[in-house]
Protein backbone atom coordinates (compact mmCIF):
# COMPACT_ATOMS: atom_id res chain seq x y z
CA UNK A 1 0.00 0.00 0.00
CA UNK A 2 2.74 2.46 0.99
CA UNK A 3 4.91 1.50 -1.96
CA UNK A 4 1.99 1.88 -4.32
CA UNK A 5 1.37 5.38 -2.98
CA UNK A 6 5.01 6.37 -3.48
CA UNK A 7 4.95 5.06 -7.05
CA UNK A 8 1.81 7.04 -7.86
CA UNK A 9 3.34 10.17 -6.36
CA UNK A 10 6.57 9.75 -8.36
CA UNK A 11 4.55 9.30 -11.55
CA UNK A 12 2.49 12.40 -10.79
CA UNK A 13 5.64 14.46 -10.19
CA UNK A 14 7.15 13.26 -13.48
CA UNK A 15 4.03 14.41 -15.32
CA UNK A 16 4.25 17.86 -13.72
CA UNK A 17 7.96 18.10 -14.56
CA UNK A 18 7.19 17.10 -18.16
CA UNK A 19 4.50 19.73 -18.43
CA UNK A 20 6.81 22.43 -17.10
CA UNK A 21 9.54 21.29 -19.49
CA UNK A 22 7.14 21.25 -22.42
CA UNK A 23 6.06 24.81 -21.62
CA UNK A 24 9.73 25.86 -21.41
CA UNK A 25 10.58 24.23 -24.73
CA UNK A 26 7.54 25.64 -26.53
CA UNK A 27 8.36 29.10 -25.20
CA UNK A 28 11.98 28.86 -26.38
CA UNK A 29 11.18 27.15 -29.68
CA UNK A 30 8.70 29.76 -30.75
CA UNK A 31 11.25 32.55 -31.18
CA UNK A 32 13.37 35.07 -29.35
CA UNK A 33 11.61 36.02 -26.10
CA UNK A 34 13.33 39.41 -26.15
CA UNK A 35 11.83 40.26 -29.53
CA UNK A 36 8.48 38.86 -28.43
CA UNK A 37 8.34 40.89 -25.26
CA UNK A 38 9.78 44.14 -26.62
CA UNK A 39 8.84 43.95 -30.30
CA UNK A 40 11.09 44.35 -33.33
CA UNK A 41 11.15 48.14 -33.30
CA UNK A 42 13.38 48.59 -30.23
CA UNK A 43 17.12 49.20 -30.43
CA UNK A 44 19.60 46.30 -30.44
CA UNK A 45 21.01 47.68 -27.16
CA UNK A 46 17.66 47.37 -25.44
CA UNK A 47 17.29 43.82 -26.73
CA UNK A 48 20.76 42.98 -25.47
CA UNK A 49 19.98 44.48 -22.05
CA UNK A 50 16.79 42.47 -21.87
CA UNK A 51 18.64 39.26 -22.73
CA UNK A 52 21.26 39.99 -20.09
CA UNK A 53 18.68 40.72 -17.46
CA UNK A 54 16.67 37.54 -18.07
CA UNK A 55 19.74 35.36 -18.63
CA UNK A 56 18.85 34.66 -22.25
CA UNK A 57 22.53 34.62 -23.26
CA UNK A 58 23.27 31.68 -21.00
CA UNK A 59 23.28 28.14 -22.40
CA UNK A 60 19.81 26.61 -22.67
CA UNK A 61 20.29 24.17 -19.80
CA UNK A 62 21.35 27.00 -17.45
CA UNK A 63 18.19 28.85 -18.45
CA UNK A 64 16.21 25.68 -17.79
CA UNK A 65 17.64 25.32 -14.28
CA UNK A 66 16.95 28.99 -13.52
CA UNK A 67 13.42 28.55 -14.88
CA UNK A 68 12.76 25.52 -12.68
CA UNK A 69 14.20 27.30 -9.66
CA UNK A 70 12.01 30.36 -10.05
CA UNK A 71 8.91 28.18 -10.59
CA UNK A 72 9.75 26.26 -7.42
CA UNK A 73 9.91 29.57 -5.58
CA UNK A 74 6.48 30.45 -6.88
CA UNK A 75 7.78 33.02 -9.38
CA UNK A 76 5.79 32.55 -12.58
CA UNK A 77 7.14 35.65 -14.31
CA UNK A 78 5.46 38.97 -14.94
CA UNK A 79 2.43 39.77 -17.04
CA UNK A 80 3.52 42.49 -19.44
CA UNK A 81 0.09 44.04 -19.21
CA UNK A 82 0.26 46.31 -16.17
CA UNK A 83 3.64 44.76 -15.23
CA UNK A 84 2.17 42.68 -12.40
CA UNK A 85 3.18 39.28 -11.15
CA UNK A 86 1.52 36.69 -13.40
CA UNK A 87 0.47 34.68 -10.36
CA UNK A 88 -1.44 37.66 -8.91
CA UNK A 89 -3.21 38.22 -12.22
CA UNK A 90 -4.34 34.58 -12.27
CA UNK A 91 -5.11 34.32 -8.55
CA UNK A 92 -7.65 37.15 -8.56
CA UNK A 93 -9.60 35.25 -11.23
CA UNK A 94 -9.59 31.94 -9.39
CA UNK A 95 -12.62 32.38 -7.09
CA UNK A 96 -15.02 33.02 -10.00
CA UNK A 97 -13.81 29.90 -11.82
CA UNK A 98 -13.96 27.76 -8.69
CA UNK A 99 -17.53 28.85 -7.96
CA UNK A 100 -18.51 27.95 -11.52
CA UNK A 101 -16.76 24.59 -11.53
CA UNK A 102 -17.89 23.48 -8.07
CA UNK A 103 -21.54 24.41 -8.74
CA UNK A 104 -21.45 22.67 -12.11
CA UNK A 105 -19.88 19.56 -10.58
CA UNK A 106 -22.52 19.33 -7.87
CA UNK A 107 -25.31 19.83 -10.38
CA UNK A 108 -23.85 17.36 -12.89
CA UNK A 109 -23.29 14.62 -10.32
CA UNK A 110 -26.61 15.02 -8.51
CA UNK A 111 -28.75 15.42 -11.63
CA UNK A 112 -26.83 12.84 -13.65
CA UNK A 113 -26.74 10.11 -11.03
CA UNK A 114 -30.36 10.64 -10.02
CA UNK A 115 -31.53 10.55 -13.64
CA UNK A 116 -29.42 7.48 -14.32
CA UNK A 117 -30.72 5.55 -11.31
CA UNK A 118 -34.27 6.59 -12.14
CA UNK A 119 -33.87 5.42 -15.74
CA UNK A 120 -32.33 2.11 -14.71
CA UNK A 121 -35.02 1.30 -12.13
CA UNK A 122 -37.75 2.17 -14.67
CA UNK A 123 -36.04 0.48 -17.55
CA UNK A 124 -37.79 0.71 -20.97
CA UNK A 125 -40.52 2.96 -19.56
CA UNK A 126 -41.14 6.47 -20.86
CA UNK A 127 -39.00 7.85 -18.00
CA UNK A 128 -36.06 5.81 -19.24
CA UNK A 129 -36.57 6.92 -22.86
CA UNK A 130 -36.93 10.59 -21.88
CA UNK A 131 -33.78 10.54 -19.74
CA UNK A 132 -31.79 8.85 -22.51
CA UNK A 133 -33.00 11.28 -25.19
CA UNK A 134 -32.13 14.31 -23.06
CA UNK A 135 -28.79 12.71 -22.21
CA UNK A 136 -27.97 12.08 -25.88
CA UNK A 137 -28.79 15.70 -26.71
CA UNK A 138 -26.88 17.09 -23.72
CA UNK A 139 -23.90 14.92 -24.51
CA UNK A 140 -23.78 16.02 -28.15
CA UNK A 141 -24.15 19.77 -27.75
CA UNK A 142 -20.74 21.41 -27.32
CA UNK A 143 -20.63 23.94 -24.47
CA UNK A 144 -20.65 27.01 -26.64
CA UNK A 145 -23.56 25.78 -28.75
CA UNK A 146 -25.69 25.08 -25.69
CA UNK A 147 -24.64 28.42 -24.21
CA UNK A 148 -25.75 30.26 -27.35
CA UNK A 149 -29.11 28.44 -27.37
CA UNK A 150 -29.67 29.31 -23.70
CA UNK A 151 -28.75 32.96 -24.23
CA UNK A 152 -31.18 33.25 -27.12
CA UNK A 153 -34.00 31.57 -25.18
CA UNK A 154 -33.56 33.08 -21.72
CA UNK A 155 -31.84 36.33 -22.62
CA UNK A 156 -33.32 37.38 -25.97
CA UNK A 157 -36.73 35.75 -26.31
CA UNK A 158 -38.02 35.36 -22.75
CA UNK A 159 -35.68 37.95 -21.25
CA UNK A 160 -35.73 36.44 -17.77
CA UNK A 161 -32.05 35.80 -17.04
CA UNK A 162 -28.90 37.93 -17.40
CA UNK A 163 -26.37 36.56 -19.90
CA UNK A 164 -23.07 38.33 -19.21
CA UNK A 165 -20.99 38.91 -16.11
CA UNK A 166 -21.20 37.50 -12.59
CA UNK A 167 -22.78 40.21 -10.45
CA UNK A 168 -25.69 38.32 -8.89
CA UNK A 169 -26.77 34.75 -8.22
CA UNK A 170 -28.95 34.89 -11.34
CA UNK A 171 -25.90 35.60 -13.51
CA UNK A 172 -24.57 32.19 -12.56
CA UNK A 173 -27.61 30.13 -13.58
CA UNK A 174 -26.96 29.88 -17.33
CA UNK A 175 -23.17 29.34 -17.13
CA UNK A 176 -23.56 26.59 -14.50
CA UNK A 177 -26.32 24.94 -16.53
CA UNK A 178 -24.18 25.10 -19.67
CA UNK A 179 -21.10 23.69 -18.01
CA UNK A 180 -22.97 20.95 -16.14
CA UNK A 181 -25.17 19.61 -18.94
CA UNK A 182 -22.67 17.53 -20.93
CA UNK A 183 -21.28 15.89 -17.82
CA UNK A 184 -24.70 15.33 -16.29
CA UNK A 185 -25.51 13.46 -19.51
CA UNK A 186 -22.38 11.35 -19.24
CA UNK A 187 -23.09 10.56 -15.59
CA UNK A 188 -26.71 9.66 -16.42
CA UNK A 189 -25.76 7.30 -19.23
CA UNK A 190 -23.04 5.71 -17.23
CA UNK A 191 -25.03 5.37 -14.01
CA UNK A 192 -27.89 3.78 -15.91
CA UNK A 193 -25.76 1.03 -17.46
CA UNK A 194 -23.75 0.51 -14.27
CA UNK A 195 -26.88 0.10 -12.16
CA UNK A 196 -28.50 -2.19 -14.74
CA UNK A 197 -25.40 -4.32 -14.71
CA UNK A 198 -25.23 -4.55 -10.92
CA UNK A 199 -28.94 -5.33 -10.65
CA UNK A 200 -28.26 -8.51 -12.63
CA UNK A 201 -25.32 -9.60 -10.50
CA UNK A 202 -25.51 -12.45 -7.97
CA UNK A 203 -25.02 -9.99 -5.11
CA UNK A 204 -28.51 -8.61 -5.74
CA UNK A 205 -30.02 -12.08 -5.88
CA UNK A 206 -28.27 -12.93 -2.61
CA UNK A 207 -29.49 -9.78 -0.92
CA UNK A 208 -33.07 -10.33 -2.04
CA UNK A 209 -32.91 -14.02 -1.15
CA UNK A 210 -31.87 -13.29 2.40
CA UNK A 211 -34.90 -11.04 2.75
CA UNK A 212 -33.51 -7.53 2.25
CA UNK A 213 -36.32 -5.30 0.90
CA UNK A 214 -35.85 -4.25 -2.76
CA UNK A 215 -35.28 -0.56 -1.94
CA UNK A 216 -32.65 -1.33 0.65
CA UNK A 217 -31.00 -3.88 -1.63
CA UNK A 218 -30.68 -1.24 -4.36
CA UNK A 219 -29.45 1.47 -2.02
CA UNK A 220 -27.10 -0.58 0.15
CA UNK A 221 -25.88 -3.28 -2.23
CA UNK A 222 -26.33 -2.32 -5.87
CA UNK A 223 -25.45 1.39 -5.85
CA UNK A 224 -22.14 1.17 -3.92
CA UNK A 225 -20.99 -1.46 -6.39
CA UNK A 226 -21.94 0.74 -9.31
CA UNK A 227 -19.95 3.59 -7.77
CA UNK A 228 -16.59 2.00 -8.58
CA UNK A 229 -17.01 2.54 -12.30
CA UNK A 230 -18.36 6.01 -11.69
CA UNK A 231 -14.98 7.01 -10.25
CA UNK A 232 -13.32 6.23 -13.59
CA UNK A 233 -15.78 8.47 -15.36
CA UNK A 234 -15.01 11.15 -12.79
CA UNK A 235 -11.32 11.10 -13.76
CA UNK A 236 -12.21 11.93 -17.36
CA UNK A 237 -14.79 14.38 -16.12
CA UNK A 238 -12.25 16.77 -14.57
CA UNK A 239 -10.50 17.20 -17.91
CA UNK A 240 -13.76 17.96 -19.69
CA UNK A 241 -14.79 20.30 -16.90
CA UNK A 242 -11.60 22.36 -17.28
CA UNK A 243 -11.90 22.67 -21.07
CA UNK A 244 -15.63 23.28 -20.72
CA UNK A 245 -15.05 26.07 -18.20
CA UNK A 246 -12.68 27.85 -20.61
CA UNK A 247 -15.33 27.87 -23.34
CA UNK A 248 -18.31 28.55 -21.05
CA UNK A 249 -16.63 31.50 -19.34
CA UNK A 250 -16.03 33.04 -22.74
CA UNK A 251 -19.62 32.57 -23.84
CA UNK A 252 -21.00 34.33 -20.76
CA UNK A 253 -18.14 36.80 -20.16
CA UNK A 254 -17.67 35.13 -16.76
CA UNK A 255 -14.61 36.82 -15.19
CA UNK A 256 -12.64 33.65 -14.43
CA UNK A 257 -9.37 32.00 -15.37
CA UNK A 258 -10.84 30.65 -18.63
CA UNK A 259 -11.67 34.10 -19.99
CA UNK A 260 -8.24 35.24 -18.84
CA UNK A 261 -6.57 32.37 -20.70
CA UNK A 262 -8.20 33.20 -24.02
CA UNK A 263 -7.57 36.92 -23.49
CA UNK A 264 -3.90 36.25 -22.70
CA UNK A 265 -3.52 34.03 -25.75
CA UNK A 266 -4.92 36.85 -27.89
CA UNK A 267 -2.59 39.38 -26.24
CA UNK A 268 0.36 36.96 -26.33
CA UNK A 269 0.83 37.47 -22.61
CA UNK A 270 3.07 34.43 -22.23
CA UNK A 271 3.73 34.62 -18.49
CA UNK A 272 0.00 34.43 -17.77
CA UNK A 273 -0.62 31.65 -20.31
CA UNK A 274 2.24 29.68 -18.81
CA UNK A 275 0.94 30.15 -15.26
CA UNK A 276 -2.55 28.98 -16.19
CA UNK A 277 -1.33 25.97 -18.17
CA UNK A 278 0.90 24.83 -15.29
CA UNK A 279 -1.90 25.41 -12.80
CA UNK A 280 -4.32 23.32 -14.86
CA UNK A 281 -1.69 20.63 -15.31
CA UNK A 282 -1.14 20.33 -11.57
CA UNK A 283 -4.91 20.24 -11.03
CA UNK A 284 -5.27 17.42 -13.54
CA UNK A 285 -2.42 15.42 -12.01
CA UNK A 286 -3.92 15.80 -8.53
CA UNK A 287 -7.36 14.77 -9.83
CA UNK A 288 -5.94 11.64 -11.45
CA UNK A 289 -4.05 10.84 -8.26
CA UNK A 290 -7.25 11.19 -6.25
CA UNK A 291 -9.09 8.90 -8.66
CA UNK A 292 -6.38 6.25 -8.29
CA UNK A 293 -6.49 6.53 -4.52
CA UNK A 294 -10.28 6.33 -4.36
CA UNK A 295 -10.14 3.04 -6.29
CA UNK A 296 -8.07 1.63 -3.47
CA UNK A 297 -10.58 2.92 -0.98
CA UNK A 298 -13.73 1.84 -2.82
CA UNK A 299 -12.61 -1.50 -4.15
CA UNK A 300 -10.64 -3.57 -1.64
CA UNK A 301 -9.69 -6.03 -4.39
CA UNK A 302 -7.38 -3.55 -6.14
CA UNK A 303 -5.36 -3.19 -2.96
CA UNK A 304 -4.23 -6.79 -3.09
CA UNK A 305 -3.78 -7.35 -6.80
CA UNK A 306 -2.05 -4.08 -7.52
CA UNK A 307 0.47 -4.21 -4.70
CA UNK A 308 1.50 -7.67 -5.78
CA UNK A 309 2.55 -6.59 -9.23
CA UNK B 1 -34.49 -13.47 -31.54
CA UNK B 2 -35.02 -14.24 -35.22
CA UNK B 3 -31.87 -13.87 -37.25
CA UNK B 4 -32.07 -11.73 -40.34
CA UNK B 5 -32.04 -8.19 -41.56
CA UNK B 6 -33.86 -5.65 -39.44
CA UNK B 7 -34.31 -2.03 -40.35
CA UNK B 8 -32.43 0.26 -37.99
CA UNK B 9 -34.42 2.65 -35.79
CA UNK B 10 -35.77 5.82 -37.44
CA UNK B 11 -33.31 7.93 -35.42
CA UNK B 12 -30.40 6.01 -36.94
CA UNK B 13 -31.76 6.49 -40.46
CA UNK B 14 -32.23 10.21 -39.81
CA UNK B 15 -28.73 10.53 -38.36
CA UNK B 16 -27.17 8.77 -41.36
CA UNK B 17 -29.16 10.91 -43.82
CA UNK B 18 -28.07 14.09 -42.06
CA UNK B 19 -24.40 13.09 -42.21
CA UNK B 20 -24.73 12.15 -45.90
CA UNK B 21 -26.31 15.53 -46.57
CA UNK B 22 -23.50 17.32 -44.72
CA UNK B 23 -20.79 15.48 -46.65
CA UNK B 24 -22.65 16.11 -49.90
CA UNK B 25 -22.86 19.83 -49.12
CA UNK B 26 -19.17 19.93 -48.20
CA UNK B 27 -18.10 18.29 -51.47
CA UNK B 28 -20.35 20.34 -53.73
CA UNK B 29 -20.03 23.60 -51.79
CA UNK B 30 -18.94 25.68 -54.79
CA UNK B 31 -21.78 24.43 -56.96
CA UNK B 32 -24.68 24.82 -54.55
CA UNK B 33 -23.77 28.04 -52.73
CA UNK B 34 -26.07 30.71 -54.21
CA UNK B 35 -23.64 33.59 -53.60
CA UNK B 36 -19.93 34.11 -53.14
CA UNK B 37 -19.51 33.51 -49.40
CA UNK B 38 -17.43 36.68 -49.02
CA UNK B 39 -19.61 38.97 -51.15
CA UNK B 40 -20.64 42.04 -49.15
CA UNK B 41 -23.99 43.72 -49.69
CA UNK B 42 -24.31 46.65 -47.31
CA UNK B 43 -27.86 47.50 -48.39
CA UNK B 44 -29.00 44.07 -47.22
CA UNK B 45 -27.61 43.88 -43.71
CA UNK B 46 -29.25 41.71 -41.01
CA UNK B 47 -31.87 40.29 -43.39
CA UNK B 48 -33.83 37.62 -41.43
CA UNK B 49 -34.34 34.06 -42.73
CA UNK B 50 -37.24 33.48 -45.10
CA UNK B 51 -39.64 32.04 -42.46
CA UNK B 52 -39.40 35.15 -40.28
CA UNK B 53 -41.14 38.43 -40.90
CA UNK B 54 -39.21 40.47 -43.45
CA UNK B 55 -37.35 37.50 -44.87
CA UNK B 56 -37.20 36.77 -48.59
CA UNK B 57 -36.12 33.95 -50.88
CA UNK B 58 -33.21 36.01 -52.21
CA UNK B 59 -31.41 35.18 -48.95
CA UNK B 60 -33.13 32.02 -47.62
CA UNK B 61 -31.21 32.03 -44.31
CA UNK B 62 -30.78 35.80 -44.11
CA UNK B 63 -27.61 37.88 -44.09
CA UNK B 64 -25.04 38.92 -41.49
CA UNK B 65 -23.78 42.27 -40.21
CA UNK B 66 -22.23 43.26 -43.54
CA UNK B 67 -24.86 41.68 -45.74
CA UNK B 68 -23.13 38.43 -46.61
CA UNK B 69 -25.47 35.58 -47.55
CA UNK B 70 -25.70 33.21 -44.57
CA UNK B 71 -26.68 30.13 -46.58
CA UNK B 72 -23.56 30.48 -48.72
CA UNK B 73 -21.39 31.10 -45.66
CA UNK B 74 -22.91 28.10 -43.91
CA UNK B 75 -22.20 25.84 -46.89
CA UNK B 76 -18.59 26.98 -47.17
CA UNK B 77 -18.14 26.74 -43.38
CA UNK B 78 -19.38 23.13 -43.40
CA UNK B 79 -16.76 22.36 -46.03
CA UNK B 80 -13.93 24.02 -44.09
CA UNK B 81 -14.92 22.49 -40.74
CA UNK B 82 -15.08 18.99 -42.21
CA UNK B 83 -11.86 19.53 -44.15
CA UNK B 84 -9.96 20.65 -41.04
CA UNK B 85 -11.32 17.73 -39.01
CA UNK B 86 -10.56 15.20 -41.76
CA UNK B 87 -7.00 16.42 -42.25
CA UNK B 88 -6.45 16.66 -38.50
CA UNK B 89 -7.72 13.12 -37.99
CA UNK B 90 -5.47 11.78 -40.76
CA UNK B 91 -2.38 13.56 -39.39
CA UNK B 92 -3.13 12.28 -35.88
CA UNK B 93 -3.62 8.71 -37.14
CA UNK B 94 -0.34 8.67 -39.09
CA UNK B 95 1.63 10.34 -36.32
CA UNK B 96 0.19 8.24 -33.50
CA UNK B 97 0.56 4.98 -35.40
CA UNK B 98 4.20 5.71 -36.19
CA UNK B 99 4.89 6.52 -32.54
CA UNK B 100 3.21 3.25 -31.56
CA UNK B 101 5.32 1.28 -34.05
CA UNK B 102 8.54 2.92 -32.88
CA UNK B 103 7.69 2.17 -29.24
CA UNK B 104 6.81 -1.44 -30.04
CA UNK B 105 9.90 -1.98 -32.18
CA UNK B 106 12.64 -0.46 -30.02
CA UNK B 107 11.15 -1.33 -26.63
CA UNK B 108 13.41 -0.50 -23.67
CA UNK B 109 13.99 3.17 -22.88
CA UNK B 110 12.50 4.40 -26.16
CA UNK B 111 9.27 2.65 -25.25
CA UNK B 112 9.38 4.00 -21.68
CA UNK B 113 9.97 7.53 -22.92
CA UNK B 114 7.15 7.40 -25.46
CA UNK B 115 4.80 5.88 -22.90
CA UNK B 116 5.54 8.73 -20.50
CA UNK B 117 4.72 11.17 -23.32
CA UNK B 118 1.51 9.27 -24.07
CA UNK B 119 0.43 9.33 -20.42
CA UNK B 120 1.30 13.02 -20.24
CA UNK B 121 -0.82 13.85 -23.27
CA UNK B 122 -3.69 11.83 -21.86
CA UNK B 123 -3.47 13.67 -18.53
CA UNK B 124 -3.69 17.26 -19.81
CA UNK B 125 -6.85 18.53 -21.55
CA UNK B 126 -5.97 19.01 -25.20
CA UNK B 127 -7.85 22.29 -25.53
CA UNK B 128 -5.51 23.87 -22.98
CA UNK B 129 -2.35 22.66 -24.71
CA UNK B 130 -3.75 23.79 -28.06
CA UNK B 131 -4.40 27.27 -26.63
CA UNK B 132 -0.83 27.43 -25.28
CA UNK B 133 0.62 26.49 -28.66
CA UNK B 134 -1.67 28.85 -30.56
CA UNK B 135 -0.55 31.64 -28.22
CA UNK B 136 2.99 31.27 -29.48
CA UNK B 137 2.69 30.66 -33.17
CA UNK B 138 1.20 32.75 -35.91
CA UNK B 139 -2.48 32.03 -36.42
CA UNK B 140 -2.22 30.62 -39.90
CA UNK B 141 -4.49 27.97 -41.34
CA UNK B 142 -1.78 25.33 -41.62
CA UNK B 143 -0.47 25.84 -38.08
CA UNK B 144 -4.03 25.35 -36.89
CA UNK B 145 -4.44 22.14 -38.90
CA UNK B 146 -1.16 20.84 -37.47
CA UNK B 147 -2.43 21.55 -33.94
CA UNK B 148 -5.64 19.68 -34.78
CA UNK B 149 -3.45 16.83 -36.03
CA UNK B 150 -1.95 16.39 -32.60
CA UNK B 151 -5.36 15.81 -31.09
CA UNK B 152 -5.78 12.20 -30.03
CA UNK B 153 -2.39 10.95 -31.31
CA UNK B 154 -1.82 9.21 -27.98
CA UNK B 155 -4.81 6.93 -28.52
CA UNK B 156 -3.56 5.74 -31.91
CA UNK B 157 -0.11 5.27 -30.40
CA UNK B 158 -1.49 3.12 -27.58
CA UNK B 159 -3.51 0.97 -29.97
CA UNK B 160 -0.68 0.60 -32.51
CA UNK B 161 1.85 -0.21 -29.79
CA UNK B 162 -0.31 -2.77 -28.03
CA UNK B 163 -1.39 -4.55 -31.22
CA UNK B 164 2.12 -4.52 -32.71
CA UNK B 165 3.56 -6.05 -29.56
CA UNK B 166 0.99 -8.83 -29.93
CA UNK B 167 1.63 -9.15 -33.68
CA UNK B 168 5.40 -9.49 -33.20
CA UNK B 169 4.79 -12.82 -31.52
CA UNK B 170 2.73 -14.15 -34.40
CA UNK B 171 4.13 -16.48 -37.04
CA UNK B 172 4.01 -14.09 -40.00
CA UNK B 173 6.01 -11.35 -38.28
CA UNK B 174 8.59 -13.78 -36.96
CA UNK B 175 8.92 -15.40 -40.39
CA UNK B 176 9.39 -12.05 -42.13
CA UNK B 177 12.01 -11.08 -39.59
CA UNK B 178 13.89 -14.34 -40.19
CA UNK B 179 13.65 -13.83 -43.96
CA UNK B 180 15.51 -10.56 -43.43
CA UNK B 181 12.76 -8.05 -44.16
CA UNK B 182 13.55 -4.55 -42.94
CA UNK B 183 11.53 -3.39 -39.91
CA UNK B 184 9.86 -0.61 -41.91
CA UNK B 185 8.62 -3.19 -44.39
CA UNK B 186 7.36 -5.54 -41.68
CA UNK B 187 5.46 -2.79 -39.88
CA UNK B 188 4.03 -0.87 -42.81
CA UNK B 189 3.35 -3.67 -45.28
CA UNK B 190 2.43 -6.54 -42.99
CA UNK B 191 1.53 -5.50 -39.45
CA UNK B 192 -0.33 -2.32 -40.45
CA UNK B 193 -2.96 -4.08 -42.61
CA UNK B 194 -3.56 -6.51 -39.76
CA UNK B 195 -4.23 -3.83 -37.17
CA UNK B 196 -5.82 -1.27 -39.51
CA UNK B 197 -9.40 -2.04 -38.49
CA UNK B 198 -8.78 -1.04 -34.86
CA UNK B 199 -7.05 2.15 -35.99
CA UNK B 200 -9.91 2.91 -38.34
CA UNK B 201 -12.49 2.49 -35.58
CA UNK B 202 -10.51 4.96 -33.52
CA UNK B 203 -10.49 7.39 -36.46
CA UNK B 204 -14.27 7.31 -36.64
CA UNK B 205 -14.39 8.12 -32.92
CA UNK B 206 -11.75 10.82 -33.27
CA UNK B 207 -13.31 12.61 -36.23
CA UNK B 208 -16.45 14.01 -34.51
CA UNK B 209 -14.34 15.02 -31.50
CA UNK B 210 -12.00 16.88 -33.83
CA UNK B 211 -14.98 18.67 -35.38
CA UNK B 212 -16.05 19.81 -31.90
CA UNK B 213 -12.51 20.88 -30.97
CA UNK B 214 -12.15 22.85 -34.19
CA UNK B 215 -15.49 24.59 -33.75
CA UNK B 216 -14.72 25.39 -30.09
CA UNK B 217 -11.33 26.93 -30.91
CA UNK B 218 -12.74 28.80 -33.90
CA UNK B 219 -15.58 30.03 -31.71
CA UNK B 220 -13.01 31.44 -29.28
CA UNK B 221 -11.45 33.27 -32.23
CA UNK B 222 -8.27 31.20 -32.13
CA UNK B 223 -8.98 28.70 -34.89
CA UNK B 224 -9.94 29.33 -38.50
CA UNK B 225 -9.34 33.03 -39.19
CA UNK B 226 -11.15 35.41 -41.56
CA UNK B 227 -11.51 35.61 -44.53
CA UNK B 228 -12.00 31.85 -44.17
CA UNK B 229 -14.98 30.78 -42.12
CA UNK B 230 -15.82 27.68 -40.10
CA UNK B 231 -18.99 26.67 -38.30
CA UNK B 232 -17.38 27.66 -35.00
CA UNK B 233 -16.17 31.07 -36.15
CA UNK B 234 -19.62 31.80 -37.59
CA UNK B 235 -21.12 31.25 -34.13
CA UNK B 236 -18.32 33.33 -32.62
CA UNK B 237 -19.00 36.30 -34.87
CA UNK B 238 -22.75 35.92 -34.59
CA UNK B 239 -22.79 36.10 -30.82
CA UNK B 240 -22.39 39.87 -30.88
CA UNK B 241 -25.86 40.02 -32.41
CA UNK B 242 -27.65 37.41 -30.27
CA UNK B 243 -30.17 39.88 -28.94
CA UNK B 244 -30.99 41.54 -32.26
CA UNK B 245 -30.26 39.01 -35.03
CA UNK B 246 -30.08 35.64 -33.27
CA UNK B 247 -30.16 33.59 -36.49
CA UNK B 248 -26.60 34.57 -37.42
CA UNK B 249 -25.22 32.48 -34.52
CA UNK B 250 -28.05 29.99 -34.01
CA UNK B 251 -28.09 28.52 -37.54
CA UNK B 252 -24.45 27.38 -37.56
CA UNK B 253 -24.81 26.33 -33.90
CA UNK B 254 -27.76 24.14 -34.88
CA UNK B 255 -25.74 22.55 -37.69
CA UNK B 256 -22.94 21.74 -35.21
CA UNK B 257 -25.44 20.31 -32.72
CA UNK B 258 -27.27 18.15 -35.26
CA UNK B 259 -24.01 16.86 -36.70
CA UNK B 260 -22.66 15.94 -33.26
CA UNK B 261 -25.97 14.32 -32.35
CA UNK B 262 -26.00 12.34 -35.60
CA UNK B 263 -22.46 11.11 -34.97
CA UNK B 264 -23.33 9.99 -31.47
CA UNK B 265 -26.54 8.22 -32.50
CA UNK B 266 -24.71 6.44 -35.30
CA UNK B 267 -21.79 5.63 -33.00
CA UNK B 268 -24.07 4.04 -30.39
CA UNK B 269 -25.83 2.04 -33.07
CA UNK B 270 -22.56 0.80 -34.59
CA UNK B 271 -21.21 -0.14 -31.17
CA UNK B 272 -24.30 -2.20 -30.44
CA UNK B 273 -24.03 -3.85 -33.85
CA UNK B 274 -20.34 -4.65 -33.65
CA UNK B 275 -20.23 -5.79 -30.04
CA UNK B 276 -22.90 -8.41 -29.34
CA UNK B 277 -21.88 -8.62 -25.66
CA UNK B 278 -23.22 -5.10 -25.18
CA UNK B 279 -26.57 -5.95 -26.70
CA UNK B 280 -29.19 -5.89 -24.01
CA UNK B 281 -31.53 -8.85 -23.82
CA UNK B 282 -35.07 -7.65 -24.49
Interface residues (C-beta under 8 A of the other chain):
Chain A: X11 X14 X15 X18 X19 X22 X23 X26 X27 X30 X31 X136 X137 X139 X140 X141 X142 X143 X144 X145 X148 X149 X151 X152 X155 X156 X163 X196 X239 X240 X242 X243 X246 X247 X250 X251 X261 X262 X264 X265 X266 X268 X270 X273 X274 X276 X277 X280 X281 X284 X285 X288
Chain B: X116 X117 X119 X120 X123 X124 X125 X126 X127 X128 X129 X131 X132 X133 X134 X135 X136 X137 X212 X215 X216 X219 X220 X221 X222 X232 X235 X239 X242 X243 X246 X249 X250 X253 X256 X257 X260 X261 X263 X264 X265 X268 X280
